[in-house]
Amino acid sequence: MGETITRAHLSEAVYQEVGLSRNESADLVESVLQHISDSLANGDTVKLSSFGSFSVRQKGGRMGRNPKTGEEVPIKPRRVLVFRPSHVLKEHINAALSGKTAAAE
């Protein structure tokens, strides 16, 4: 399984690819992530070409069940984040997966 990509990894990638200073790269990554977060908090959809789209969906309240005790518990209405990958991303992931599978055999 792969590693977890962090903000530090993204900042380092920007530093390597773009040539900004490490501090400027970190600020740029932070600014982009903050803008995405703010847009989603406002209920906007964020579409990243060839990657996918993020949106917020409203879920209604319902009755749930505690699996340990079997007790019914109300679940409050809430907003959830939804990610829909683009076809390009899906194809890239599946091509990478099939490449690893073929190499492992």
N, CA, C and O atoms as a DFTB+ gen file, in Angstrom:
420 C
 N C O
     1  1       0.839      -1.183       0.000
     2  2       0.000       0.000       0.000
     3  2       0.878       1.238       0.000
     4  3       1.987       1.208       0.533
     5  1       0.397       2.337      -0.594
     6  2       1.175       3.557      -0.729
     7  2       1.259       4.355       0.548
     8  3       0.639       4.028       1.559
     9  1       2.049       5.420       0.473
    10  2       2.200       6.286       1.633
    11  2       1.096       7.344       1.665
    12  3       0.368       7.523       0.688
    13  1       0.981       8.030       2.776
    14  2       0.025       9.115       2.914
    15  2       0.698      10.403       2.455
    16  3       1.803      10.725       2.890
    17  1       0.028      11.131       1.581
    18  2       0.555      12.399       1.088
    19  2       0.067      13.507       2.019
    20  3      -1.130      13.634       2.277
    21  1       1.001      14.297       2.514
    22  2       0.682      15.365       3.466
    23  2       0.875      16.736       2.811
    24  3       1.324      16.839       1.670
    25  1       0.530      17.768       3.549
    26  2       0.759      19.136       3.076
    27  2       2.252      19.346       2.813
    28  3       2.636      20.018       1.856
    29  1       3.078      18.768       3.667
    30  2       4.533      18.908       3.494
    31  2       4.979      18.281       2.176
    32  3       5.834      18.831       1.483
    33  1       4.399      17.130       1.829
    34  2       4.726      16.493       0.545
    35  2       4.305      17.394      -0.623
    36  3       5.054      17.569      -1.584
    37  1       3.109      17.956      -0.528
    38  2       2.628      18.842      -1.588
    39  2       3.505      20.083      -1.712
    40  3       3.837      20.507      -2.819
    41  1       3.875      20.660      -0.580
    42  2       4.740      21.843      -0.590
    43  2       6.093      21.520      -1.212
    44  3       6.633      22.312      -1.983
    45  1       6.634      20.362      -0.877
    46  2       7.922      19.951      -1.438
    47  2       7.811      19.743      -2.948
    48  3       8.725      20.098      -3.693
    49  1       6.696      19.170      -3.400
    50  2       6.486      18.971      -4.839
    51  2       6.411      20.314      -5.565
    52  3       6.977      20.464      -6.648
    53  1       5.718      21.287      -4.978
    54  2       5.644      22.625      -5.581
    55  2       7.047      23.234      -5.609
    56  3       7.450      23.823      -6.612
    57  1       7.778      23.095      -4.525
    58  2       9.148      23.615      -4.451
    59  2      10.006      23.014      -5.570
    60  3      10.737      23.739      -6.245
    61  1       9.923      21.701      -5.768
    62  2      10.731      21.017      -6.786
    63  2      10.316      21.400      -8.205
    64  3      11.167      21.623      -9.066
    65  1       9.002      21.474      -8.447
    66  2       8.489      21.686      -9.805
    67  2       8.498      23.152     -10.235
    68  3       8.844      23.464     -11.375
    69  1       8.121      24.048      -9.329
    70  2       7.924      25.446      -9.700
    71  2       9.153      26.298      -9.403
    72  3       9.437      27.265     -10.111
    73  1       9.863      25.936      -8.371
    74  2      11.060      26.691      -8.048
    75  2      10.847      27.833      -7.080
    76  3      11.740      28.658      -6.894
    77  1       9.692      27.897      -6.465
    78  2       9.479      28.878      -5.400
    79  2      10.301      28.451      -4.186
    80  3      10.765      27.313      -4.114
    81  1      10.478      29.356      -3.246
    82  2      11.162      28.967      -2.012
    83  2      10.274      27.978      -1.254
    84  3       9.086      27.841      -1.545
    85  1      10.866      27.300      -0.287
    86  2      10.078      26.329       0.492
    87  2       8.933      27.026       1.231
    88  3       7.823      26.498       1.301
    89  1       9.206      28.212       1.781
    90  2       8.163      28.958       2.493
    91  2       7.058      29.411       1.543
    92  3       5.875      29.304       1.866
    93  1       7.442      29.912       0.381
    94  2       6.448      30.336      -0.609
    95  2       5.623      29.152      -1.101
    96  3       4.416      29.270      -1.307
    97  1       6.282      28.011      -1.286
    98  2       5.576      26.796      -1.714
    99  2       4.561      26.361      -0.662
   100  3       3.428      26.007      -0.991
   101  1       4.970      26.388       0.599
   102  2       4.060      26.014       1.685
   103  2       2.886      26.985       1.759
   104  3       1.745      26.568       1.962
   105  1       3.162      28.277       1.595
   106  2       2.095      29.284       1.619
   107  2       1.125      29.087       0.457
   108  3      -0.085      29.232       0.628
   109  1       1.649      28.757      -0.725
   110  2       0.804      28.528      -1.898
   111  2      -0.120      27.334      -1.680
   112  3      -1.320      27.416      -1.941
   113  1       0.443      26.225      -1.202
   114  2      -0.368      25.028      -0.939
   115  2      -1.434      25.349       0.102
   116  3      -2.596      24.977      -0.059
   117  1      -1.046      26.030       1.155
   118  2      -1.989      26.389       2.219
   119  2      -3.099      27.279       1.679
   120  3      -4.264      27.106       2.038
   121  1      -2.750      28.227       0.824
   122  2      -3.729      29.139       0.246
   123  2      -4.731      28.384      -0.632
   124  3      -5.934      28.630      -0.552
   125  1      -4.238      27.471      -1.462
   126  2      -5.125      26.691      -2.338
   127  2      -6.072      25.826      -1.499
   128  3      -7.275      25.788      -1.757
   129  1      -5.531      25.140      -0.508
   130  2      -6.380      24.284       0.341
   131  2      -7.403      25.109       1.123
   132  3      -8.542      24.680       1.303
   133  1      -6.998      26.286       1.583
   134  2      -7.924      27.156       2.317
   135  2      -9.046      27.643       1.405
   136  3     -10.205      27.700       1.814
   137  1      -8.696      27.993       0.165
   138  2      -9.705      28.454      -0.791
   139  2     -10.703      27.333      -1.101
   140  3     -11.907      27.576      -1.187
   141  1     -10.203      26.117      -1.266
   142  2     -11.085      24.968      -1.509
   143  2     -11.998      24.754      -0.307
   144  3     -13.206      24.575      -0.465
   145  1     -11.426      24.772       0.890
   146  2     -12.219      24.573       2.113
   147  2     -13.294      25.635       2.275
   148  3     -14.440      25.322       2.599
   149  1     -12.926      26.891       2.050
   150  2     -13.886      27.986       2.182
   151  2     -15.022      27.849       1.174
   152  3     -16.186      28.069       1.508
   153  1     -14.682      27.485      -0.058
   154  2     -15.707      27.314      -1.096
   155  2     -16.681      26.205      -0.717
   156  3     -17.892      26.359      -0.876
   157  1     -16.160      25.097      -0.220
   158  2     -17.025      23.978       0.192
   159  2     -17.889      24.363       1.388
   160  3     -19.061      23.992       1.450
   161  1     -17.322      25.101       2.336
   162  2     -18.082      25.548       3.503
   163  2     -19.237      26.457       3.092
   164  3     -20.271      26.494       3.760
   165  1     -19.058      27.201       1.979
   166  2     -20.112      28.074       1.465
   167  2     -21.130      27.315       0.623
   168  3     -22.092      27.905       0.130
   169  1     -20.923      26.015       0.456
   170  2     -21.868      25.212      -0.311
   171  2     -21.566      25.147      -1.800
   172  3     -22.368      24.617      -2.568
   173  1     -20.420      25.677      -2.219
   174  2     -20.037      25.645      -3.635
   175  2     -19.480      24.273      -4.000
   176  3     -19.053      23.512      -3.132
   177  1     -19.490      23.969      -5.289
   178  2     -18.849      22.772      -5.808
   179  2     -17.473      23.162      -6.314
   180  3     -17.317      24.193      -6.969
   181  1     -16.469      22.339      -6.011
   182  2     -15.108      22.592      -6.471
   183  2     -14.768      21.525      -7.504
   184  3     -14.738      20.335      -7.189
   185  1     -14.510      21.958      -8.750
   186  2     -14.163      21.039      -9.829
   187  2     -12.711      21.255     -10.217
   188  3     -12.300      22.375     -10.523
   189  1     -11.935      20.175     -10.203
   190  2     -10.545      20.216     -10.623
   191  2     -10.431      19.360     -11.883
   192  3     -10.569      18.138     -11.824
   193  1     -10.184      19.996     -13.003
   194  2     -10.132      19.322     -14.292
   195  2      -9.176      18.134     -14.245
   196  3      -8.072      18.237     -13.710
   197  1      -9.603      17.015     -14.804
   198  2      -8.832      15.764     -14.874
   199  2      -8.566      15.147     -13.503
   200  3      -7.781      14.205     -13.394
   201  1      -9.206      15.662     -12.464
   202  2      -9.046      15.091     -11.126
   203  2     -10.389      14.658     -10.563
   204  3     -10.584      13.482     -10.254
   205  1     -11.324      15.609     -10.428
   206  2     -12.639      15.284      -9.903
   207  2     -13.314      16.502      -9.323
   208  3     -12.823      17.624      -9.448
   209  1     -14.446      16.269      -8.688
   210  2     -15.176      17.385      -8.093
   211  2     -15.558      17.057      -6.653
   212  3     -15.883      15.920      -6.309
   213  1     -15.505      18.090      -5.836
   214  2     -15.903      18.008      -4.434
   215  2     -17.188      18.795      -4.282
   216  3     -17.322      19.884      -4.839
   217  1     -18.132      18.254      -3.533
   218  2     -19.352      18.996      -3.244
   219  2     -19.842      18.621      -1.857
   220  3     -19.427      17.616      -1.278
   221  1     -20.733      19.452      -1.341
   222  2     -21.320      19.214      -0.026
   223  2     -22.770      18.818      -0.231
   224  3     -23.504      19.463      -0.980
   225  1     -23.171      17.755       0.439
   226  2     -24.532      17.244       0.306
   227  2     -25.203      17.280       1.677
   228  3     -24.583      16.973       2.695
   229  1     -26.466      17.655       1.683
   230  2     -27.236      17.697       2.926
   231  2     -27.862      16.325       3.166
   232  3     -28.536      15.784       2.289
   233  1     -27.637      15.763       4.355
   234  2     -28.272      14.498       4.714
   235  2     -29.307      14.791       5.796
   236  3     -29.045      15.549       6.730
   237  1     -30.455      14.197       5.664
   238  2     -31.521      14.409       6.631
   239  2     -31.315      13.601       7.895
   240  3     -30.500      12.679       7.938
   241  1     -32.058      13.957       8.912
   242  2     -32.011      13.213      10.155
   243  2     -32.691      11.856       9.996
   244  3     -33.568      11.685       9.149
   245  1     -32.280      10.904      10.811
   246  2     -32.879       9.565      10.757
   247  2     -32.595       8.844      12.062
   248  3     -31.822       9.306      12.900
   249  1     -33.230       7.724      12.203
   250  2     -32.978       6.894      13.380
   251  2     -31.902       5.876      13.028
   252  3     -31.992       5.196      12.006
   253  1     -30.895       5.777      13.870
   254  2     -29.828       4.795      13.706
   255  2     -29.877       3.804      14.852
   256  3     -30.701       3.926      15.758
   257  1     -29.008       2.842      14.807
   258  2     -28.972       1.828      15.858
   259  2     -27.529       1.651      16.322
   260  3     -26.624       1.489      15.503
   261  1     -27.320       1.680      17.624
   262  2     -26.007       1.400      18.192
   263  2     -25.746      -0.097      18.001
   264  3     -26.470      -0.914      18.570
   265  1     -24.737      -0.476      17.222
   266  2     -24.522      -1.901      16.944
   267  2     -24.135      -2.705      18.180
   268  3     -24.347      -3.917      18.220
   269  1     -23.576      -2.051      19.177
   270  2     -23.143      -2.757      20.379
   271  2     -24.326      -3.099      21.295
   272  3     -24.420      -4.204      21.828
   273  1     -25.224      -2.119      21.464
   274  2     -26.330      -2.310      22.409
   275  2     -27.662      -2.578      21.724
   276  3     -28.597      -3.075      22.352
   277  1     -27.750      -2.251      20.439
   278  2     -29.025      -2.407      19.730
   279  2     -29.983      -1.258      19.994
   280  3     -31.097      -1.245      19.470
   281  1     -29.560      -0.292      20.804
   282  2     -30.411       0.847      21.155
   283  2     -30.568       1.784      19.963
   284  3     -29.601       2.074      19.258
   285  1     -31.812       2.262      19.742
   286  2     -32.057       3.222      18.667
   287  2     -31.575       4.600      19.106
   288  3     -31.819       5.035      20.232
   289  1     -30.888       5.271      18.194
   290  2     -30.308       6.572      18.490
   291  2     -30.632       7.517      17.331
   292  3     -30.451       7.150      16.170
   293  1     -31.113       8.737      17.635
   294  2     -31.379       9.678      16.538
   295  2     -30.070      10.214      15.959
   296  3     -29.144      10.551      16.696
   297  1     -30.007      10.286      14.631
   298  2     -28.862      10.874      13.940
   299  2     -29.332      12.211      13.387
   300  3     -30.294      12.273      12.622
   301  1     -28.645      13.281      13.778
   302  2     -29.060      14.634      13.401
   303  2     -28.783      14.892      11.917
   304  3     -27.898      14.272      11.328
   305  1     -29.547      15.813      11.318
   306  2     -29.239      16.227       9.938
   307  2     -27.831      16.823       9.892
   308  3     -27.385      17.471      10.838
   309  1     -27.150      16.592       8.785
   310  2     -25.787      17.101       8.679
   311  2     -25.395      17.267       7.219
   312  3     -26.071      16.781       6.312
   313  1     -24.284      17.969       7.018
   314  2     -23.735      18.121       5.670
   315  2     -22.514      17.206       5.558
   316  3     -21.706      17.117       6.482
   317  1     -22.395      16.533       4.423
   318  2     -21.269      15.630       4.210
   319  2     -20.535      16.020       2.934
   320  3     -21.136      16.522       1.985
   321  1     -19.245      15.785       2.927
   322  2     -18.415      16.067       1.773
   323  2     -18.435      14.868       0.838
   324  3     -18.284      13.727       1.275
   325  1     -18.623      15.132      -0.450
   326  2     -18.680      14.079      -1.456
   327  2     -17.606      14.365      -2.504
   328  3     -17.463      15.497      -2.966
   329  1     -16.850      13.323      -2.877
   330  2     -15.861      13.463      -3.943
   331  2     -16.229      12.521      -5.072
   332  3     -16.462      11.332      -4.857
   333  1     -16.280      13.069      -6.284
   334  2     -16.539      12.269      -7.482
   335  2     -15.313      12.373      -8.380
   336  3     -15.039      13.434      -8.940
   337  1     -14.576      11.272      -8.517
   338  2     -13.381      11.319      -9.355
   339  2     -13.739      11.461     -10.832
   340  3     -14.792      10.998     -11.271
   341  1     -12.854      12.104     -11.592
   342  2     -13.066      12.242     -13.031
   343  2     -12.735      10.913     -13.707
   344  3     -12.086      10.047     -13.120
   345  1     -13.188      10.770     -14.942
   346  2     -12.872       9.560     -15.706
   347  2     -11.371       9.453     -15.940
   348  3     -10.820       8.353     -15.963
   349  1     -10.710      10.595     -16.115
   350  2      -9.265      10.602     -16.324
   351  2      -8.548      10.035     -15.095
   352  3      -7.624       9.233     -15.232
   353  1      -8.968      10.446     -13.900
   354  2      -8.368       9.943     -12.663
   355  2      -8.643       8.450     -12.500
   356  3      -7.746       7.688     -12.140
   357  1      -9.875       8.034     -12.763
   358  2     -10.214       6.607     -12.661
   359  2      -9.352       5.769     -13.595
   360  3      -8.839       4.722     -13.201
   361  1      -9.193       6.236     -14.841
   362  2      -8.372       5.505     -15.804
   363  2      -6.917       5.456     -15.361
   364  3      -6.254       4.430     -15.504
   365  1      -6.423       6.566     -14.824
   366  2      -5.036       6.620     -14.349
   367  2      -4.816       5.631     -13.201
   368  3      -3.812       4.918     -13.176
   369  1      -5.748       5.590     -12.263
   370  2      -5.635       4.683     -11.124
   371  2      -5.704       3.230     -11.584
   372  3      -4.916       2.397     -11.135
   373  1      -6.636       2.927     -12.474
   374  2      -6.766       1.552     -12.954
   375  2      -5.571       1.134     -13.803
   376  3      -5.164      -0.027     -13.748
   377  1      -4.996       2.048     -14.586
   378  2      -3.806       1.733     -15.369
   379  2      -2.629       1.455     -14.440
   380  3      -1.853       0.530     -14.682
   381  1      -2.491       2.248     -13.382
   382  2      -1.422       2.042     -12.417
   383  2      -1.619       0.727     -11.679
   384  3      -0.654       0.012     -11.409
   385  1      -2.857       0.408     -11.353
   386  2      -3.164      -0.842     -10.645
   387  2      -2.849      -2.039     -11.526
   388  3      -2.229      -2.999     -11.070
   389  1      -3.275      -1.992     -12.795
   390  2      -3.029      -3.121     -13.693
   391  2      -1.535      -3.257     -13.982
   392  3      -1.044      -4.369     -14.177
   393  1      -0.816      -2.150     -14.011
   394  2       0.639      -2.199     -14.197
   395  2       1.340      -2.869     -13.040
   396  3       2.280      -3.637     -13.244
   397  1       0.892      -2.586     -11.813
   398  2       1.489      -3.217     -10.616
   399  2       1.146      -4.696     -10.571
   400  3       1.976      -5.524     -10.195
   401  1      -0.105      -5.029     -10.965
   402  2      -0.529      -6.426     -10.946
   403  2       0.294      -7.237     -11.943
   404  3       0.732      -8.344     -11.628
   405  1       0.506      -6.699     -13.135
   406  2       1.262      -7.402     -14.163
   407  2       2.727      -7.554     -13.737
   408  3       3.348      -8.580     -14.015
   409  1       3.277      -6.542     -13.067
   410  2       4.664      -6.602     -12.630
   411  2       4.849      -7.603     -11.494
   412  3       5.915      -8.206     -11.366
   413  1       3.817      -7.783     -10.669
   414  2       3.911      -8.693      -9.531
   415  2       3.851     -10.157      -9.954
   416  3       4.314     -11.030      -9.220
   417  1       3.289     -10.438     -11.125
   418  2       3.127     -11.829     -11.552
   419  2       4.353     -12.367     -12.192
   420  3       4.376     -13.526     -12.605
